[in-house]
Amino acid sequence: MDQTLPAAVAADPAPEIAELARRYQRANGPVMRLVNRLGGRLERQLDLVPARFRGQIERATAQALEAAYGIAARAPELGERGPMVAVVASGAAGGAGGIATALAELPVTVTLLLNAIRAEARAAGLDPDEPGVREECLRVFGAGTPLASDDGVNTSFLTARLSVTGQAVQGLIAAVAPRLAAALGPKLVAQAVPVLGAVSGAALNVAFLNYYREIARIRFALLRLAAQHGAEPVLQAFATAVEPPRLVRA
């Protein structure tokens, strides 16, 4: 079922597109570079983890996505600062007792992240309870990670199909879960060390919240602008705004 988006408007979208491009370019700022260095070490540690455990992370992630999708509409609004406080507490609790508590905390963190993504959809004028938009919120989790193996905000996701349509939820979760599991695996490895894992879990949860919230903010704003001004001109303007200037030799 297609989501009804805000009606077309006459205002020039160029200033907002320019601001979205600036947000995109700031996504890998100093804080994210620090997280990337930490993430690179964690990803190397994850490579040493037995395949059986990595499969368990993927299954737990898929289950967490299903649970979060089911309860997201009933979750209370946490305001602007609430999600940050909640993910810090969740990450710290998950790392307090090693891998067992880290896995138990996973559905809580995924639900908090999804609620923050839904808030960005609402801020863009979309109804996050509409089936198509709910699925678009899930799809944000497939947009890459804030860790070292990715190159920051995923432009192919941001500029893909600027319209909202329905998709089978189970198929979407099956497609998104491996990518999200790859993102969350290093976090679980960091949380596997009791006490120290609480600090790492809290810090990484903040990084994930900032990353996915930023992805969602840009994506949903582009969706709104595409509905108002047409997908092709919006995509072209955004691509031009984020493309680094080319050096021309004399």
Short mmCIF file of the C-alpha atoms (twelve columns), coordinates in Angstrom:
data_MODEL
# 
_entry.id   MODEL 
# 
loop_
_atom_site.group_PDB 
_atom_site.id 
_atom_site.type_symbol 
_atom_site.label_atom_id 
_atom_site.label_alt_id 
_atom_site.label_comp_id 
_atom_site.label_asym_id 
_atom_site.label_seq_id 
_atom_site.Cartn_x 
_atom_site.Cartn_y 
_atom_site.Cartn_z 
_atom_site.pdbx_PDB_model_num 
ATOM 1   C CA . MET A 1   0.000  0.000   0.000   1 
ATOM 2   C CA . ASP A 2   1.510  3.353   -1.034  1 
ATOM 3   C CA . GLN A 3   1.939  6.024   1.612   1 
ATOM 4   C CA . THR A 4   0.258  9.360   0.933   1 
ATOM 5   C CA . LEU A 5   3.027  11.944  1.045   1 
ATOM 6   C CA . PRO A 6   2.709  15.716  1.483   1 
ATOM 7   C CA . ALA A 7   1.322  17.556  -1.529  1 
ATOM 8   C CA . ALA A 8   3.576  19.321  -4.014  1 
ATOM 9   C CA . VAL A 9   4.771  22.776  -3.079  1 
ATOM 10  C CA . ALA A 10  6.262  25.603  -5.075  1 
ATOM 11  C CA . ALA A 11  9.203  26.403  -2.776  1 
ATOM 12  C CA . ASP A 12  12.670 25.846  -4.215  1 
ATOM 13  C CA . PRO A 13  14.081 22.616  -2.697  1 
ATOM 14  C CA . ALA A 14  17.718 23.615  -3.358  1 
ATOM 15  C CA . PRO A 15  18.477 25.038  0.133   1 
ATOM 16  C CA . GLU A 16  17.122 21.934  1.891   1 
ATOM 17  C CA . ILE A 17  18.968 19.596  -0.480  1 
ATOM 18  C CA . ALA A 18  22.166 21.537  0.208   1 
ATOM 19  C CA . GLU A 19  21.602 21.113  3.953   1 
ATOM 20  C CA . LEU A 20  21.002 17.369  3.499   1 
ATOM 21  C CA . ALA A 21  24.266 17.164  1.578   1 
ATOM 22  C CA . ARG A 22  26.061 18.912  4.443   1 
ATOM 23  C CA . ARG A 23  24.552 16.408  6.884   1 
ATOM 24  C CA . TYR A 24  25.797 13.603  4.640   1 
ATOM 25  C CA . GLN A 25  29.297 15.057  4.578   1 
ATOM 26  C CA . ARG A 26  29.343 15.514  8.370   1 
ATOM 27  C CA . ALA A 27  28.335 11.898  8.982   1 
ATOM 28  C CA . ASN A 28  31.973 10.803  9.078   1 
ATOM 29  C CA . GLY A 29  33.181 13.584  11.333  1 
ATOM 30  C CA . PRO A 30  35.710 13.258  14.188  1 
ATOM 31  C CA . VAL A 31  33.412 11.203  16.421  1 
ATOM 32  C CA . MET A 32  32.684 8.708   13.658  1 
ATOM 33  C CA . ARG A 33  36.373 8.430   12.763  1 
ATOM 34  C CA . LEU A 34  37.102 7.513   16.380  1 
ATOM 35  C CA . VAL A 35  34.341 4.897   16.293  1 
ATOM 36  C CA . ASN A 36  35.734 3.579   13.004  1 
ATOM 37  C CA . ARG A 37  39.127 2.962   14.585  1 
ATOM 38  C CA . LEU A 38  37.513 1.125   17.480  1 
ATOM 39  C CA . GLY A 39  35.234 -0.739  15.069  1 
ATOM 40  C CA . GLY A 40  38.144 -1.911  12.930  1 
ATOM 41  C CA . ARG A 41  39.756 -3.618  15.910  1 
ATOM 42  C CA . LEU A 42  36.467 -5.169  16.951  1 
ATOM 43  C CA . GLU A 43  35.784 -6.484  13.443  1 
ATOM 44  C CA . ARG A 44  39.179 -8.201  13.405  1 
ATOM 45  C CA . GLN A 45  38.304 -9.813  16.741  1 
ATOM 46  C CA . LEU A 46  34.953 -10.906 15.318  1 
ATOM 47  C CA . ASP A 47  36.779 -12.728 12.517  1 
ATOM 48  C CA . LEU A 48  38.300 -14.962 15.210  1 
ATOM 49  C CA . VAL A 49  34.902 -15.892 16.640  1 
ATOM 50  C CA . PRO A 50  33.661 -19.369 15.603  1 
ATOM 51  C CA . ALA A 51  31.198 -19.416 12.708  1 
ATOM 52  C CA . ARG A 52  28.606 -21.041 14.981  1 
ATOM 53  C CA . PHE A 53  28.587 -17.956 17.203  1 
ATOM 54  C CA . ARG A 54  28.359 -15.588 14.240  1 
ATOM 55  C CA . GLY A 55  25.333 -17.564 13.024  1 
ATOM 56  C CA . GLN A 56  23.788 -17.152 16.467  1 
ATOM 57  C CA . ILE A 57  24.246 -13.374 16.207  1 
ATOM 58  C CA . GLU A 58  22.467 -13.331 12.842  1 
ATOM 59  C CA . ARG A 59  19.545 -15.395 14.147  1 
ATOM 60  C CA . ALA A 60  19.284 -13.219 17.258  1 
ATOM 61  C CA . THR A 61  19.341 -10.093 15.084  1 
ATOM 62  C CA . ALA A 62  16.527 -11.374 12.851  1 
ATOM 63  C CA . GLN A 63  14.459 -12.218 15.934  1 
ATOM 64  C CA . ALA A 64  15.174 -8.763  17.384  1 
ATOM 65  C CA . LEU A 65  14.028 -7.101  14.146  1 
ATOM 66  C CA . GLU A 66  10.786 -9.099  14.149  1 
ATOM 67  C CA . ALA A 67  10.130 -8.213  17.785  1 
ATOM 68  C CA . ALA A 68  10.956 -4.537  17.264  1 
ATOM 69  C CA . TYR A 69  8.742  -4.344  14.177  1 
ATOM 70  C CA . GLY A 70  5.860  -5.863  16.118  1 
ATOM 71  C CA . ILE A 71  5.995  -3.524  19.134  1 
ATOM 72  C CA . ALA A 72  7.305  -0.305  17.553  1 
ATOM 73  C CA . ALA A 73  3.858  1.247   17.103  1 
ATOM 74  C CA . ARG A 74  3.064  0.663   20.796  1 
ATOM 75  C CA . ALA A 75  6.346  1.994   22.161  1 
ATOM 76  C CA . PRO A 76  6.170  5.349   24.005  1 
ATOM 77  C CA . GLU A 77  7.650  8.501   22.494  1 
ATOM 78  C CA . LEU A 78  10.984 9.330   24.153  1 
ATOM 79  C CA . GLY A 79  11.451 12.868  22.856  1 
ATOM 80  C CA . GLU A 80  14.717 14.288  21.530  1 
ATOM 81  C CA . ARG A 81  17.113 13.253  24.321  1 
ATOM 82  C CA . GLY A 82  15.286 10.192  25.558  1 
ATOM 83  C CA . PRO A 83  16.636 7.768   22.900  1 
ATOM 84  C CA . MET A 84  20.236 8.716   23.735  1 
ATOM 85  C CA . VAL A 85  19.731 8.111   27.451  1 
ATOM 86  C CA . ALA A 86  17.959 4.835   26.729  1 
ATOM 87  C CA . VAL A 87  20.614 3.390   24.381  1 
ATOM 88  C CA . VAL A 88  23.398 4.325   26.812  1 
ATOM 89  C CA . ALA A 89  21.589 2.488   29.612  1 
ATOM 90  C CA . SER A 90  20.796 -0.461  27.353  1 
ATOM 91  C CA . GLY A 91  24.362 -0.791  26.057  1 
ATOM 92  C CA . ALA A 92  25.832 -0.566  29.544  1 
ATOM 93  C CA . ALA A 93  23.414 -3.180  30.874  1 
ATOM 94  C CA . GLY A 94  24.188 -5.469  27.945  1 
ATOM 95  C CA . GLY A 95  27.902 -5.348  28.633  1 
ATOM 96  C CA . ALA A 96  27.650 -5.751  32.392  1 
ATOM 97  C CA . GLY A 97  27.472 -9.541  32.339  1 
ATOM 98  C CA . GLY A 98  29.326 -10.576 29.199  1 
ATOM 99  C CA . ILE A 99  27.950 -12.236 26.093  1 
ATOM 100 C CA . ALA A 100 24.814 -13.607 27.759  1 
ATOM 101 C CA . THR A 101 23.535 -10.175 28.775  1 
ATOM 102 C CA . ALA A 102 24.735 -8.679  25.470  1 
ATOM 103 C CA . LEU A 103 22.515 -11.079 23.521  1 
ATOM 104 C CA . ALA A 104 19.630 -10.469 25.920  1 
ATOM 105 C CA . GLU A 105 20.011 -6.707  25.417  1 
ATOM 106 C CA . LEU A 106 20.018 -6.937  21.614  1 
ATOM 107 C CA . PRO A 107 16.200 -6.732  21.105  1 
ATOM 108 C CA . VAL A 108 16.038 -3.699  23.406  1 
ATOM 109 C CA . THR A 109 18.705 -1.827  21.441  1 
ATOM 110 C CA . VAL A 110 17.164 -2.713  18.066  1 
ATOM 111 C CA . THR A 111 13.750 -1.511  19.298  1 
ATOM 112 C CA . LEU A 112 15.226 1.772   20.533  1 
ATOM 113 C CA . LEU A 113 16.995 2.306   17.211  1 
ATOM 114 C CA . LEU A 114 13.829 1.546   15.260  1 
ATOM 115 C CA . ASN A 115 11.828 3.975   17.393  1 
ATOM 116 C CA . ALA A 116 14.374 6.713   16.650  1 
ATOM 117 C CA . ILE A 117 14.111 5.930   12.922  1 
ATOM 118 C CA . ARG A 118 10.303 6.104   13.143  1 
ATOM 119 C CA . ALA A 119 10.593 9.517   14.796  1 
ATOM 120 C CA . GLU A 120 12.550 10.768  11.779  1 
ATOM 121 C CA . ALA A 121 9.822  9.490   9.440   1 
ATOM 122 C CA . ARG A 122 7.230  11.376  11.473  1 
ATOM 123 C CA . ALA A 123 9.358  14.540  11.421  1 
ATOM 124 C CA . ALA A 124 9.416  14.329  7.615   1 
ATOM 125 C CA . GLY A 125 5.610  14.306  7.481   1 
ATOM 126 C CA . LEU A 126 5.179  10.550  7.011   1 
ATOM 127 C CA . ASP A 127 3.017  8.254   9.116   1 
ATOM 128 C CA . PRO A 128 5.343  5.607   10.594  1 
ATOM 129 C CA . ASP A 129 2.371  3.323   11.221  1 
ATOM 130 C CA . GLU A 130 1.533  3.062   7.525   1 
ATOM 131 C CA . PRO A 131 2.729  -0.346  6.227   1 
ATOM 132 C CA . GLY A 132 4.968  1.078   3.509   1 
ATOM 133 C CA . VAL A 133 6.627  3.544   5.856   1 
ATOM 134 C CA . ARG A 134 7.063  0.922   8.597   1 
ATOM 135 C CA . GLU A 135 8.928  -1.211  6.085   1 
ATOM 136 C CA . GLU A 136 10.987 1.763   4.912   1 
ATOM 137 C CA . CYS A 137 12.018 2.244   8.555   1 
ATOM 138 C CA . LEU A 138 13.230 -1.367  8.670   1 
ATOM 139 C CA . ARG A 139 15.095 -0.864  5.417   1 
ATOM 140 C CA . VAL A 140 17.256 1.815   7.038   1 
ATOM 141 C CA . PHE A 141 19.049 -0.982  8.907   1 
ATOM 142 C CA . GLY A 142 20.335 -2.283  5.574   1 
ATOM 143 C CA . ALA A 143 22.027 1.013   4.750   1 
ATOM 144 C CA . GLY A 144 25.470 0.167   6.068   1 
ATOM 145 C CA . THR A 145 27.084 0.621   9.474   1 
ATOM 146 C CA . PRO A 146 29.097 3.222   11.365  1 
ATOM 147 C CA . LEU A 147 32.051 0.814   11.579  1 
ATOM 148 C CA . ALA A 148 35.291 0.690   9.633   1 
ATOM 149 C CA . SER A 149 34.322 -1.766  6.885   1 
ATOM 150 C CA . ASP A 150 31.746 0.681   5.484   1 
ATOM 151 C CA . ASP A 151 32.318 4.034   3.843   1 
ATOM 152 C CA . GLY A 152 29.905 6.074   5.939   1 
ATOM 153 C CA . VAL A 153 26.409 7.009   4.858   1 
ATOM 154 C CA . ASN A 154 25.432 4.712   2.017   1 
ATOM 155 C CA . THR A 155 24.546 6.888   -0.967  1 
ATOM 156 C CA . SER A 156 23.101 3.985   -2.954  1 
ATOM 157 C CA . PHE A 157 20.516 3.501   -0.210  1 
ATOM 158 C CA . LEU A 158 19.804 7.195   0.166   1 
ATOM 159 C CA . THR A 159 19.123 7.646   -3.545  1 
ATOM 160 C CA . ALA A 160 17.353 4.365   -4.297  1 
ATOM 161 C CA . ARG A 161 13.707 4.426   -5.421  1 
ATOM 162 C CA . LEU A 162 12.428 7.657   -3.947  1 
ATOM 163 C CA . SER A 163 8.932  6.308   -3.300  1 
ATOM 164 C CA . VAL A 164 7.339  4.277   -0.526  1 
ATOM 165 C CA . THR A 165 5.738  0.959   -1.441  1 
ATOM 166 C CA . GLY A 166 4.826  -2.174  0.462   1 
ATOM 167 C CA . GLN A 167 7.078  -5.235  0.663   1 
ATOM 168 C CA . ALA A 168 6.684  -8.575  2.422   1 
ATOM 169 C CA . VAL A 169 7.985  -7.980  5.946   1 
ATOM 170 C CA . GLN A 170 9.540  -11.416 6.361   1 
ATOM 171 C CA . GLY A 171 11.442 -11.069 3.112   1 
ATOM 172 C CA . LEU A 172 12.613 -7.621  4.110   1 
ATOM 173 C CA . ILE A 173 13.802 -8.814  7.517   1 
ATOM 174 C CA . ALA A 174 15.620 -11.735 5.875   1 
ATOM 175 C CA . ALA A 175 17.408 -9.274  3.592   1 
ATOM 176 C CA . VAL A 176 18.235 -6.720  6.282   1 
ATOM 177 C CA . ALA A 177 19.201 -9.049  9.158   1 
ATOM 178 C CA . PRO A 178 22.599 -10.208 7.779   1 
ATOM 179 C CA . ARG A 179 23.699 -6.603  7.233   1 
ATOM 180 C CA . LEU A 180 22.549 -5.506  10.664  1 
ATOM 181 C CA . ALA A 181 24.114 -8.605  12.272  1 
ATOM 182 C CA . ALA A 182 27.432 -7.720  10.635  1 
ATOM 183 C CA . ALA A 183 27.098 -4.249  12.158  1 
ATOM 184 C CA . LEU A 184 26.100 -5.429  15.630  1 
ATOM 185 C CA . GLY A 185 28.514 -8.379  15.828  1 
ATOM 186 C CA . PRO A 186 31.526 -6.240  16.804  1 
ATOM 187 C CA . LYS A 187 29.398 -4.518  19.441  1 
ATOM 188 C CA . LEU A 188 28.531 -7.872  20.992  1 
ATOM 189 C CA . VAL A 189 32.209 -8.867  20.941  1 
ATOM 190 C CA . ALA A 190 33.073 -5.649  22.788  1 
ATOM 191 C CA . GLN A 191 30.332 -6.323  25.337  1 
ATOM 192 C CA . ALA A 192 31.589 -9.860  25.949  1 
ATOM 193 C CA . VAL A 193 34.105 -8.545  28.504  1 
ATOM 194 C CA . PRO A 194 32.162 -7.937  31.722  1 
ATOM 195 C CA . VAL A 195 32.342 -4.403  33.195  1 
ATOM 196 C CA . LEU A 196 34.626 -3.091  30.399  1 
ATOM 197 C CA . GLY A 197 31.958 -4.290  27.982  1 
ATOM 198 C CA . ALA A 198 29.456 -1.973  29.658  1 
ATOM 199 C CA . VAL A 199 31.500 1.085   28.657  1 
ATOM 200 C CA . SER A 200 32.046 -0.193  25.105  1 
ATOM 201 C CA . GLY A 201 28.402 -1.188  24.747  1 
ATOM 202 C CA . ALA A 202 27.168 2.232   25.803  1 
ATOM 203 C CA . ALA A 203 29.590 4.069   23.480  1 
ATOM 204 C CA . LEU A 204 28.796 1.880   20.470  1 
ATOM 205 C CA . ASN A 205 25.062 2.149   21.070  1 
ATOM 206 C CA . VAL A 206 25.404 5.935   20.880  1 
ATOM 207 C CA . ALA A 207 27.311 5.589   17.586  1 
ATOM 208 C CA . PHE A 208 24.639 3.321   16.123  1 
ATOM 209 C CA . LEU A 209 21.845 5.653   17.260  1 
ATOM 210 C CA . ASN A 210 23.525 8.693   15.709  1 
ATOM 211 C CA . TYR A 211 24.272 6.839   12.482  1 
ATOM 212 C CA . TYR A 212 20.869 5.307   11.818  1 
ATOM 213 C CA . ARG A 213 19.043 8.438   12.915  1 
ATOM 214 C CA . GLU A 214 21.113 10.483  10.466  1 
ATOM 215 C CA . ILE A 215 20.538 7.960   7.662   1 
ATOM 216 C CA . ALA A 216 16.795 8.067   8.331   1 
ATOM 217 C CA . ARG A 217 16.677 11.867  8.537   1 
ATOM 218 C CA . ILE A 218 18.322 12.260  5.129   1 
ATOM 219 C CA . ARG A 219 16.391 9.425   3.487   1 
ATOM 220 C CA . PHE A 220 12.934 10.511  4.664   1 
ATOM 221 C CA . ALA A 221 13.622 14.135  3.768   1 
ATOM 222 C CA . LEU A 222 14.606 13.039  0.254   1 
ATOM 223 C CA . LEU A 223 11.416 10.970  0.006   1 
ATOM 224 C CA . ARG A 224 9.344  14.010  0.978   1 
ATOM 225 C CA . LEU A 225 11.145 16.276  -1.469  1 
ATOM 226 C CA . ALA A 226 10.755 13.693  -4.251  1 
ATOM 227 C CA . ALA A 227 6.997  13.611  -3.656  1 
ATOM 228 C CA . GLN A 228 6.877  17.393  -3.845  1 
ATOM 229 C CA . HIS A 229 9.270  18.095  -6.719  1 
ATOM 230 C CA . GLY A 230 9.801  14.788  -8.547  1 
ATOM 231 C CA . ALA A 231 12.328 12.046  -7.872  1 
ATOM 232 C CA . GLU A 232 14.711 12.704  -10.770 1 
ATOM 233 C CA . PRO A 233 15.472 16.398  -10.114 1 
ATOM 234 C CA . VAL A 234 15.811 15.761  -6.377  1 
ATOM 235 C CA . LEU A 235 18.204 12.846  -6.962  1 
ATOM 236 C CA . GLN A 236 20.273 14.830  -9.431  1 
ATOM 237 C CA . ALA A 237 20.505 17.830  -7.114  1 
ATOM 238 C CA . PHE A 238 21.482 15.680  -4.129  1 
ATOM 239 C CA . ALA A 239 24.091 13.717  -6.114  1 
ATOM 240 C CA . THR A 240 25.616 16.963  -7.373  1 
ATOM 241 C CA . ALA A 241 25.660 18.457  -3.873  1 
ATOM 242 C CA . VAL A 242 27.430 15.488  -2.250  1 
ATOM 243 C CA . GLU A 243 29.887 14.778  -5.054  1 
ATOM 244 C CA . PRO A 244 33.373 15.993  -4.078  1 
ATOM 245 C CA . PRO A 245 34.821 18.596  -6.443  1 
ATOM 246 C CA . ARG A 246 37.069 17.159  -9.130  1 
ATOM 247 C CA . LEU A 247 40.613 18.409  -9.480  1 
ATOM 248 C CA . VAL A 248 41.299 19.705  -12.955 1 
ATOM 249 C CA . ARG A 249 44.896 19.812  -14.046 1 
ATOM 250 C CA . ALA A 250 46.018 22.878  -15.898 1 
# 
